[in-house]
């Protein structure tokens, strides 16, 4: 989103202005953010890109990244490198999340990325992903003193609870839209018993967060599932960042969308909106996870944010540079 300026955000201290490029290599998507972090802590996106090469295809079953999937991601990174280069950022961060950390051949992938692009691939732990997703998500919402952030990815779901500046509890769960789809769904659309099995699996994992201090927090939902559902709720045929930013998804709407999606084959889902490209076959599982999070933990609505770990890593790099006083890296 070139030139789109976000409102000033709340951070611990004002930061010197720097430009950071952040790439998030997920199970389903590869996301790019190049942002200017201003002197008052605001994050102004200069470039915002998304590609869906599905790196994590088959990882849940085989525990390995497929050569063709790795090659697709490398091509995306080469494209991003050309986008980033003229902006001359102060730092470039390229991170991998669930699919990379779960793969037995992740070192092979890291070496491939380094050899082909020159980038050092940082593999985030589940806890690190939770923390920086949380920090990124709340950077875009100024009226929450306490928050619960849920990041529904392709391979994992992170849940974090905390204040404006600190995470109190967080967990990374091995449930994601791609993982559940590959593990359980055989029909298209999935059969009723497959939906029941998926629901039981999700609830079993969510039980691990049952003791979290959710009371008094607002739910913030980040990543592709949440933004896609927000666009569907509004009948949008194409992606519009203004339509998803801080959109409020009620439990009733999420339930309605889930019931609609579960009855449709992926070919029909794909026709609903261009945002379904690369997501049509996994959005039902993603909607199920969000519905279960809201129901299990008593949230009547979720504030949707397009921000996530990319934005959190921008915050991290700015804080590092503030501490060290360093310039260009």
C-alpha angles and dihedrals in degrees: 000000000000115000096000107144121207125209117265110277134215118252133156094264138357111269131214110255113269137159118233129186114206126185122190114198105196136172092268108013143038110212130192128200125177108183141172113225107206134213092263094049098262119144113220113189114222096175129017118179137166132193127175109213093147099225092180097059106139095359094118091058103033102026090222136099111241116237092235091051091050091049091052091053092048090054090052090050091051089052091049091048090061091048092049099044101076092048091062097210123204089233139009119207121189114184137179124208136183103343093046097046091047095051121099089212097049092122089057089053093048090051091048092052092049093047096046102036108016091237123133106226113220113204110211120214117230090257093050091048090051093049098048094040087055094048091047095047097050092046087078099048118066101177100064119093092178127023146181111211121198119191112190107195133172096264106018144017121222122203120190131176125193152102131288092284109020139050112224100184132005139168138182115216127197094235121106138148095261095039094052093043093051095041101045117009114087100152125069100241095025117249121249092254090052090053089049091050092049091049091051091049092050093047091049091056094042089056086074088069096045093111096052117123096251095150112110095013129117118227117240116190118199137180135043101312093056096043092046092051090048090054092046090050089056095043093242115169094196139027115280116175091201090057095055102037108108092343111162116231112195122211089244092057093046090051091049093049092048092052090049095047096046090059096051131080115237091251090062093043089054089059093057094078141342088247087072092072105119092004106063095098096045105036093088091060090046092051090049091055093050092047091051093048090052094045098042095048099035103248116156094191142010127217107224120224129183086204122097141128093342091061092042091055090052088054090048094051093047091051091049092051091047090055095045098035088223126159128201115003 
